[in-house]
Amino acid sequence: MAAPLSDLQNEVSCPVCLEYFTDPVTIDCGHSYCRRCITLSWGSAGGTLTCPQCRRKCTKTDLPRNLQLSNLVEISQRMSQQPGDSVDLCERHREPLKLFCETDQRAVCTICDRSREHRGHAVIPIEEAAEQYQLRFTATLERLQSELDKIVSLQSNAKKKSAEFKIKMKNERERIETEFKELQELLEKEKIHFLSKLEKEEKEILHLLNESITKLSEHMSSLNEMMTTIQEKRKLSLVQQLEDVKGFLSRFKSDTTEKPTRVSAELSNRIYSFTKELVLMKMSAKYSGACDVGGGPGMEELRIVLIDLTGDGTHAALNTLLGREDELEYESEMGECTKRSCVRDGRRLALTEWPLPLDTRDIKEECPEECYKCFTFSAPGPHAILLVLNLGQTVTEGMETIAFIKELFDNEEGLRRHGLVLFTGKEGVKGQTVDSYVQASGAALKDLIGGCGGRHCVIRSSARAEERAREGSEVMALIDTVLQLRGGAFYTHGGYKEFEGMLLKSLEVVKARYNEEAKIEEKAIQRQYEALMTDLEGEKDSAEKTKLIEDLRRGMSRKLRESERKHQTKLEGARAGAEVACAVAAVAAEE
């Protein structure tokens, strides 16, 4: 089948262009050509028209189309196509698209290649063009695949982050719910406390008012009786009216009736105190962090008192609040009050560690100075009172201390407003939450936490740096809750105010002395400089003299700066010295 088909294709192919006949014509000698091919051949031959194959002369130029041969061309083209195969043909010439015009970037047939439209264009076989562009297709595909892989990776990371963010938001939402639930419980307790206190005040003031009303009624009755007596006297005759008139009137010169107690001022003050506390709570809820407890120059310290109920937990609390990576050695001796300072999250903390154990009888008799230090170190009063308790100990072991603390801080009022319980030894209680531990510990511990407004937190006695930092943030968040509820106010009472007054007076004296010493030292430096300059005046001007003068000036400036730094250091440490001095003075005053 292949050989006859090949013979047929040869017969229907033009001997000039070697392609299938296009618009075939037959000349005088019987040979057939494409009309275009024979026209071009005769056009280049001059005046004589000959057959390109047999060279016989031809006379006819108006050649009719050979329809039979044209039909054979179409039949041969259809036969050459295998079933299922398709050949792209030129729409214009119906010839296979075997070439590629690089200039126009499209496939063309052989007739298009010879046409004026593509004359001078770069034309290559379509297979060669396809091979070249296949390489470019491959490179482009690889680049797109690489970009797709990156996009898939980015999408995967985005989905992962989205899932992590949802989990984080869920945890944050749960934390907020828990925090606000605790705040609501705390506010409910505050509400009950305020209403109870208000009811008590109401009863007392109403009692005073009722007593006042009764006394006023009695006073009114007395005045009415006096007025009636005088009116009856006036009805008598003139002689009778003047009888013992001086003695009669003397009875009405001074009012002997007991006057009622005025309660209006007391009533206003008590009601105002409630209003003031409520306004502070409202403002602190709206403007959290408004209190001045920053770490900048001149800003107030955040004063925190730590009281160890069991004698072995304060060092863990100090390590956590101080944010130390290494363990702070427990340096306090029995009955010794210490104070440490640090800057945490931009705020200056003053941590006062009260004596261990806090047994008033022993300490007051043996170390009275340490008792006074407890107040002078934290004057004018603490913003937060931390009761430290090891989870391995029972709260009943520190009941005497707790009783004293309650009495010391205004019969629990100070603890209710500023106290919180800090548990240590978290690692020793495995498989049990603090809440379950508290529930199983009995009434004493519950009462202690309840007396601190339900505020409590737990830390490890020994922890890694990251754990300590996280636990320190949790403790500070609880302290911030106390600050917000109290509008940034600190706890104070008469004793604290007295010590603060003593401290301020002592500081004024110390600072005045330091300032005077600084002035004396500054004048001494200037005199020394002036004396040296006087010695140099007699010498001739020279480069060496100029250098000496410049060195003297620099030396004087350096000494003045060092003197100023030393002075500032002494001023900063003045309060610490004044605190100890006030404690010693208080002991001496008692003796």
C-alpha positions in Angstrom: 0.0 0.0 0.0 2.9 2.3 0.8 4.6 2.0 -2.7 1.4 2.8 -4.8 0.6 5.7 -2.4 4.1 7.0 -2.9 3.8 6.7 -6.6 0.5 8.5 -6.5 2.1 11.3 -4.4 4.9 11.6 -7.0 2.4 11.9 -9.8 0.4 14.7 -8.1 3.5 16.6 -7.1 4.8 19.6 -9.0 8.3 18.9 -10.5 9.3 22.5 -9.8 8.3 23.0 -6.1 8.1 19.3 -5.3 4.9 19.8 -3.3 1.4 18.9 -4.1 0.0 20.7 -7.1 -1.7 24.0 -6.3 -4.1 25.1 -9.0 -2.5 22.5 -11.5 -2.3 23.3 -15.2 -1.1 21.2 -18.2 1.0 22.7 -21.0 1.3 21.7 -24.7 3.8 18.9 -24.1 1.5 17.2 -21.5 3.5 18.0 -18.4 1.6 19.5 -15.5 2.8 22.2 -13.1 1.4 24.5 -10.4 0.1 27.6 -12.2 2.3 29.8 -10.0 5.4 27.6 -10.6 5.1 27.6 -14.4 4.3 31.3 -14.5 7.4 32.1 -12.5 9.5 29.8 -14.7 8.3 31.4 -17.9 8.7 34.8 -16.5 12.5 34.3 -16.0 13.0 32.6 -19.5 12.6 35.7 -21.6 10.6 35.5 -24.8 10.8 31.7 -25.5 8.4 29.5 -23.5 9.7 26.0 -23.0 8.8 23.1 -20.7 11.1 22.9 -17.6 11.2 19.2 -18.0 11.4 18.3 -21.7 12.3 21.7 -23.1 9.7 21.6 -25.8 8.3 24.9 -27.0 4.9 25.9 -25.8 2.6 28.4 -27.5 -0.3 28.7 -25.1 -0.1 31.1 -22.2 -3.7 31.1 -21.2 -3.7 27.7 -19.5 -7.0 26.2 -18.2 -7.0 24.5 -14.8 -6.7 20.7 -14.8 -9.7 19.8 -12.6 -9.0 16.0 -12.8 -5.4 16.5 -11.5 -6.7 18.9 -8.8 -9.1 16.2 -7.6 -6.3 13.6 -7.6 -4.3 15.9 -5.4 -7.1 16.1 -2.8 -7.5 12.3 -2.9 -3.8 11.8 -2.4 -3.7 14.2 0.5 -6.6 12.4 2.2 -5.0 9.0 1.6 -1.6 10.1 3.0 -3.3 10.9 6.4 -3.5 8.0 8.8 -6.7 7.4 10.7 -6.8 9.6 13.8 -3.9 11.8 12.6 -4.4 15.4 11.8 -2.2 17.6 9.7 -2.2 21.4 10.2 -2.8 23.0 6.8 -2.3 26.6 5.8 -5.7 28.2 5.7 -4.7 30.2 2.7 -3.0 27.6 0.5 -4.3 24.3 2.1 -0.7 23.1 2.3 1.0 21.5 5.4 2.5 24.0 7.8 6.1 22.7 7.7 8.0 26.0 8.3 8.1 28.5 11.1 8.6 32.2 10.5 10.7 33.6 13.4 10.0 37.2 12.3 6.2 36.8 12.5 6.3 34.0 15.1 3.9 31.7 13.3 3.9 28.5 11.2 3.7 28.9 7.4 3.6 26.6 4.4 6.2 26.5 1.6 4.0 28.7 -0.6 3.8 31.3 2.2 7.6 31.1 2.5 8.0 32.1 -1.2 5.4 34.8 -1.0 6.2 38.6 -0.9 4.7 38.7 2.6 7.5 36.6 4.1 10.3 37.6 1.7 13.5 38.3 3.7 12.1 36.7 6.9 14.0 34.2 9.0 12.3 30.9 8.3 13.3 27.5 9.8 11.8 24.0 9.7 8.9 23.7 12.1 10.6 20.7 13.8 13.7 22.8 14.6 11.6 25.6 15.9 9.6 23.2 18.0 12.8 21.7 19.5 14.1 25.2 20.4 10.9 26.2 22.0 10.5 22.9 23.8 13.6 23.8 25.7 12.2 27.2 26.5 8.9 25.5 27.5 10.8 23.2 29.8 12.7 26.0 31.5 9.5 28.0 31.9 7.7 25.0 33.3 10.6 24.4 35.8 10.5 28.1 36.9 6.7 28.0 37.3 6.9 24.7 39.2 9.5 26.2 41.5 7.2 29.2 42.1 4.3 26.9 42.6 6.3 24.9 45.2 7.1 28.1 47.0 3.5 29.2 47.0 2.4 25.8 48.3 5.0 26.0 51.0 3.9 29.6 51.9 0.3 28.4 51.9 1.1 25.5 54.1 3.0 27.8 56.5 0.0 30.3 56.4 -2.4 27.5 57.2 -0.1 26.3 60.0 0.1 29.8 61.4 -3.6 30.2 61.1 -4.2 27.1 63.1 -1.6 28.1 65.7 -3.2 31.6 65.8 -6.7 30.1 66.3 -5.3 28.0 69.2 -3.5 31.0 70.7 -6.7 33.1 70.4 -8.7 30.3 72.0 -6.3 30.1 74.9 -6.3 33.9 75.2 -10.1 34.0 75.1 -10.2 31.3 77.8 -7.6 33.3 79.9 -9.6 36.5 79.5 -12.8 34.7 80.5 -11.0 33.3 83.5 -9.5 36.6 84.5 -12.8 38.5 84.2 -14.6 35.7 86.1 -12.1 36.2 88.9 -12.5 39.9 88.7 -16.3 39.6 88.8 -16.0 37.3 91.8 -13.6 39.9 93.4 -15.9 42.8 92.6 -18.9 40.8 94.0 -16.9 40.4 97.2 -16.1 44.1 97.2 -19.7 44.9 96.6 -20.8 42.7 99.5 -18.2 44.3 101.7 -19.2 47.8 100.8 -22.9 47.1 101.3 -22.2 45.5 104.6 -20.1 48.3 105.8 -22.6 50.9 104.5 -25.4 49.1 106.3 -23.3 49.2 109.5 -22.6 52.9 109.0 -26.2 53.5 108.2 -27.4 52.0 111.5 -24.8 53.9 113.5 -25.6 57.2 111.9 -29.4 56.7 112.1 -28.9 55.9 115.7 -27.1 59.2 116.2 -29.7 61.1 114.2 -32.6 59.6 116.2 -30.8 60.5 119.4 -30.4 64.0 118.0 -34.1 64.2 117.1 -35.1 63.1 120.6 -32.8 65.7 122.2 -34.1 68.4 119.9 -37.7 67.5 120.8 -36.8 67.7 124.5 -35.2 71.0 123.8 -38.2 72.3 122.0 -40.5 71.2 124.9 -38.3 73.1 127.3 -38.3 76.2 125.2 -42.1 76.0 124.8 -42.5 75.7 128.6 -40.3 78.8 129.1 -42.3 80.8 126.6 -45.6 79.8 128.2 -44.3 80.9 131.7 -43.3 84.3 130.3 -46.6 84.8 128.5 -48.5 83.9 131.7 -46.3 86.4 133.6 -47.2 89.1 131.2 -50.9 88.6 131.8 -50.5 89.5 135.5 -50.9 93.1 136.9 -48.0 95.5 136.6 -47.2 95.1 140.3 -47.2 91.3 140.0 -45.1 91.4 136.8 -42.4 93.4 138.5 -42.4 91.3 141.6 -38.9 89.6 141.7 -38.5 90.4 138.0 -34.7 90.0 138.0 -34.8 86.6 139.6 -37.6 85.6 137.2 -35.7 86.7 134.1 -32.4 85.2 135.3 -34.0 81.8 135.0 -34.1 82.3 131.2 -30.7 83.9 130.5 -28.8 80.6 130.0 -30.2 77.5 128.4 -29.4 74.5 130.7 -31.1 72.0 128.4 -28.6 69.5 126.9 -28.0 70.3 123.3 -28.0 67.5 120.7 -24.8 66.2 119.1 -24.2 67.5 115.6 -23.8 64.6 113.1 -24.1 66.4 109.8 -20.3 66.7 109.3 -19.6 63.1 110.4 -22.4 61.9 108.1 -20.9 63.8 105.1 -17.4 62.5 105.8 -18.5 58.9 106.1 -20.6 59.0 102.9 -17.8 60.8 101.1 -15.3 58.1 102.1 -17.5 55.5 100.4 -17.9 57.6 97.3 -14.2 58.3 97.2 -13.3 54.6 97.3 -15.9 53.7 94.6 -14.6 56.6 92.4 -11.1 55.3 92.8 -12.1 51.8 91.8 -14.0 53.1 88.8 -11.2 55.2 87.6 -8.6 52.4 88.1 -10.8 50.1 86.0 -11.0 52.8 83.2 -7.4 54.1 83.4 -5.4 51.0 84.4 -1.7 51.7 85.1 -2.3 55.3 86.0 -0.4 55.2 89.3 3.1 56.5 89.3 5.2 53.3 89.9 7.7 53.7 87.0 11.4 53.3 87.0 12.4 56.7 85.8 14.2 59.3 87.8 12.1 60.8 90.5 9.3 58.3 90.0 7.8 56.5 93.0 8.9 52.9 93.8 6.5 50.1 93.7 6.8 49.0 97.3 6.2 45.3 98.1 6.4 43.7 101.5 7.2 39.9 101.7 6.2 38.1 104.9 7.2 34.4 105.1 4.7 32.4 107.1 6.7 29.2 107.2 10.3 30.4 107.1 11.5 28.8 103.9 9.9 30.5 100.9 10.9 34.2 100.8 14.2 33.5 98.9 12.2 31.8 96.1 9.9 34.8 95.9 12.8 37.2 95.8 14.5 35.3 93.1 11.3 35.3 91.0 10.5 39.0 91.5 14.1 40.1 91.1 14.3 38.1 87.8 17.6 36.6 88.7 18.9 33.7 86.5 21.1 32.5 89.3 19.8 31.4 92.7 19.9 34.2 95.3 21.5 32.9 98.4 19.4 33.3 101.5 21.4 35.8 103.5 18.9 37.0 106.1 19.7 36.1 109.7 16.9 35.3 112.2 14.9 38.4 112.9 16.7 40.5 110.3 14.7 42.9 108.0 16.2 43.4 104.5 15.4 45.5 101.5 16.3 44.9 97.9 15.6 47.0 94.8 15.5 46.3 91.1 13.9 47.5 87.9 11.5 45.1 86.3 9.6 45.9 83.0 10.6 49.6 83.4 9.3 49.8 87.0 11.4 50.2 90.1 10.6 47.6 92.7 11.4 48.0 96.4 11.2 44.5 98.1 11.1 44.5 101.9 11.6 41.1 103.5 10.2 41.1 107.0 12.0 39.1 109.7 11.8 35.3 109.9 9.9 34.1 111.8 7.8 37.1 112.5 7.1 36.4 116.2 6.4 39.7 117.8 7.4 38.8 121.4 10.8 37.4 120.6 11.7 40.0 117.9 10.4 43.0 119.8 12.4 42.0 122.9 15.6 40.8 121.2 15.6 42.9 117.9 13.4 45.9 118.3 15.4 47.8 115.7 14.4 45.2 113.1 10.7 45.7 113.9 11.1 49.4 113.2 13.0 48.7 110.0 9.9 46.8 108.7 8.1 50.2 108.7 10.9 52.5 107.7 12.0 50.3 104.8 8.5 50.2 103.3 7.3 53.7 104.3 5.0 55.5 103.5 3.3 52.1 103.0 3.3 49.1 100.7 1.4 48.8 97.4 1.2 45.0 97.9 1.6 42.7 100.8 2.8 39.2 99.8 2.2 36.4 102.4 4.6 33.6 101.3 3.7 30.1 102.1 5.4 26.8 101.1 3.0 24.2 99.8 4.7 21.6 101.8 3.8 23.3 105.1 0.5 23.7 106.9 -0.9 27.2 107.4 -1.5 26.4 111.1 2.2 26.5 111.7 2.1 30.3 111.1 -1.2 31.1 112.9 0.5 33.3 115.5 2.2 35.2 112.7 -1.0 35.5 110.8 -2.9 36.8 113.8 -0.2 39.4 114.4 -0.3 40.4 110.7 -4.1 40.8 110.7 -3.8 43.0 113.8 -0.9 45.0 112.3 -2.7 45.7 109.0 -5.9 47.3 110.4 -7.6 44.1 111.5 -7.5 42.5 108.1 -8.6 45.6 106.2 -5.1 46.1 104.8 -4.8 42.5 103.7 -8.2 42.5 102.1 -7.2 45.5 100.0 -3.5 44.9 99.3 -2.7 41.4 100.3 -2.2 38.2 98.2 -0.9 34.7 99.0 2.2 33.5 97.2 2.7 29.7 97.3 6.2 28.3 96.7 7.3 24.7 96.1 5.1 24.1 93.1 7.3 21.3 91.9 6.7 19.4 95.1 2.9 19.1 94.5 2.6 16.9 91.4 -0.7 15.9 89.8 -2.6 18.5 91.9 -3.7 22.0 91.2 -3.4 24.8 93.8 -7.1 25.2 94.0 -7.6 21.5 94.8 -4.7 21.8 97.3 -6.4 24.7 99.0 -9.8 22.9 99.1 -8.1 19.9 100.8 -6.1 22.0 103.3 -8.8 23.0 105.6 -10.5 26.2 106.8 -7.4 28.1 108.0 -5.8 28.3 104.5 -9.2 29.2 102.9 -9.7 31.9 105.5 -6.3 33.3 104.8 -6.8 33.4 101.0 -10.4 34.8 101.5 -9.0 37.5 103.7 -6.7 38.6 100.8 -9.7 38.9 98.5 -9.1 35.5 97.0 -5.9 36.5 95.3 -3.2 33.8 95.2 -0.4 32.6 92.9 2.1 29.7 92.8 5.8 29.6 91.8 8.6 27.0 91.9 11.2 27.1 94.7 13.8 26.4 92.0 13.3 27.1 88.4 15.1 27.7 85.1 15.4 31.3 83.8 12.5 31.1 81.3 10.2 29.5 83.9 11.2 32.1 86.5 10.6 35.0 84.1 7.1 33.6 83.2 6.2 33.1 86.9 7.6 36.5 87.8 5.2 38.0 85.1 2.3 36.1 86.6 3.1 37.5 90.1 3.4 41.0 88.8 0.1 40.7 86.9 -1.6 39.8 90.2 0.1 42.7 91.9 -1.1 44.9 89.1 -4.7 43.7 89.7 -4.3 45.0 93.3 -3.0 48.3 92.0 -5.9 48.7 89.5 -8.5 47.9 92.1 -7.0 50.4 94.5 -6.4 53.1 91.9 -2.6 52.9 92.5 -3.0 53.8 96.2 -0.7 52.1 98.8 -1.7 50.9 102.3 -0.8 53.2 105.2 -1.7 54.0 108.7 -0.6 56.4 111.5 2.6 54.5 112.2 3.7 54.5 108.6 2.9 58.2 108.2 4.9 59.0 111.4 7.9 57.1 110.1 7.6 58.8 106.6 7.6 62.2 108.4 10.7 61.2 110.3 12.3 60.0 107.1 11.6 63.2 105.2 13.1 65.3 108.0 16.1 63.0 108.2 16.6 63.1 104.4 16.4 66.9 104.4 19.2 67.1 107.0 21.3 64.4 105.2 20.9 66.0 101.8 21.7 69.5 103.1 24.9 68.1 104.6 25.8 66.3 101.3 25.1 69.5 99.3 27.3 71.5 101.6 30.1 68.9 101.3 29.8 69.0 97.5 30.1 72.8 97.5 33.2 72.7 99.7 34.8 70.1 97.4 33.9 72.0 94.3 35.5 75.2 95.8 38.6 73.3 96.7 39.0 72.1 93.1 38.6 75.6 91.8 41.1 77.0 94.2 43.6 74.4 93.3 43.1 75.2 89.6 43.4 79.0 90.2 46.6 78.5 92.2 48.2 76.5 89.4 47.1 79.0 86.8 48.6 81.8 88.9 52.0 80.0 88.9 51.8 79.8 85.1 51.1 83.5 84.6 54.8 84.4 85.2 56.1 82.1 82.5 56.5 83.2 78.9 53.9 82.2 76.3 54.9 79.1 74.6 53.4 75.9 73.1 54.3 74.1 76.3 52.5 76.7 78.4 49.4 76.5 76.3 49.4 72.7 76.6 49.8 72.9 80.4 46.8 75.3 80.6 44.6 73.0 78.5 45.6 70.0 80.6 44.8 71.9 83.8 41.3 72.8 82.4 40.6 69.2 81.4 41.8 68.0 84.7 39.6 70.4 86.6 36.5 69.5 84.5 37.2 65.8 85.1 37.5 66.3 88.9 34.2 68.3 88.9 32.4 65.6 87.0 33.7 62.9 89.4 32.7 65.0 92.3 29.2 65.4 90.9 28.8 61.7 90.3 30.0 60.9 93.8 27.5 63.5 95.1 24.6 62.0 93.2 25.5 58.5 94.4 25.5 59.7 98.0 22.1 61.4 97.5 20.6 58.2 96.0 21.8 56.2 99.0 20.6 58.8 101.5 17.2 57.3 102.0 18.6 53.9 102.8 20.8 55.4 105.5 17.9 57.5 106.7 15.7 54.4 107.0 18.1 52.7 109.3 18.8 55.9 111.3 15.0 56.3 111.9 14.7 52.8 113.1 17.6 53.3 115.6 16.1 56.6 116.7 12.7 55.0 117.3 14.3 52.4 119.5 16.3 55.1 121.4 13.1 57.1 121.9 11.3 54.1 123.5 14.2 53.5 125.9 
